[in-house]
Amino acid sequence: MIRTVLLLLTMSIGSVYAYPKIDSILTNLDNKYSLVTDVKARVDLTQQKANQGAKKLEMTYYRSDSTKSFLIIMDAPENEKGNGYLRMGDNFWMYRKNTRTFQHINRDESIGGSDARGDDFEDRKLKEKYKPAVDSSGNEIITDDTLGKIAVYKFELTAKVNDVDYPKKIYWVRKDNYTILKEAAYSQSGTLMQSAYYLKFTTIKGRDIAVKMLFVDEFEKGNKSVVEISGISIDKIDDRVFTKAYLENLSK
């Protein structure tokens, strides 16, 4: 009798608990990480490849969310210094200082020969790219989990558009403040391709911005990249910065 009562009580308590809808989590994430302002920052990317040593890139990064524009100016290494990448609306150009020429490129173009891509620097909403994954019963795939001692929601997304880096992703997001702590990216066949860890944050205008991230290549073992962001400014940036003329003038 007591066992039956306890079982019914447990079932009753369990039935009350409901996970948040994944779409609501994505809305929170998109709102949280969108500054809706201008941003200037220094970005250091250290890339380690198996048996090749480390390669470090230093860049100055400008972004204007209101005009969907960004500019990357390479500061190091020396052979990349002065080169740049300019995004204006739907157009994306690569600039080469030695020839003073612009080349129209795709959003997935490598930045400075690294594993970073142009779309890594965009402010593109998760809800624009992904939708909740569901199981065979049509239920969203979301569970409770922990990272260290931090309680998180673990949930799965699938691509809703074709121009994404990976068709399937799994996220670990803090329950208390909807901060992304980990991300796993999978190929169409279900192979784990990359794990990303968000290691350090700073708060700007009430938004938590990741300033140190570790990206681990799960397919080619031994390859990893660390991205560190510093010197963040949210002052208004002159619109002339997001132009070809600005990049060309830097070469003079």
Buried (B, 14 or more C-beta within 10 A) or exposed (E): EEEEEEEEEEEEEEEEEEBBEBEEBBBBBBEBBEBEBBBBBBBBBBBBBEEEEEBEBBBBBBBBBEBBBBBBBBBEEEEBEBBBBBBBEEEBBBBBBEEEEBEEBEBEBEBBEBBBBBBBBBBBBBBEBBBBBEEEEEEBBBEEBEBEEEEBBBBBBBBEEEEBBBBBBBBBBBBEEBBBBBBBBBEEEEEBBBBBBBBEBEEBEEBBBBBBBBBBBBEEEEBBBBBBBEEBEEEEBEEEBBBEEBBBEEBE
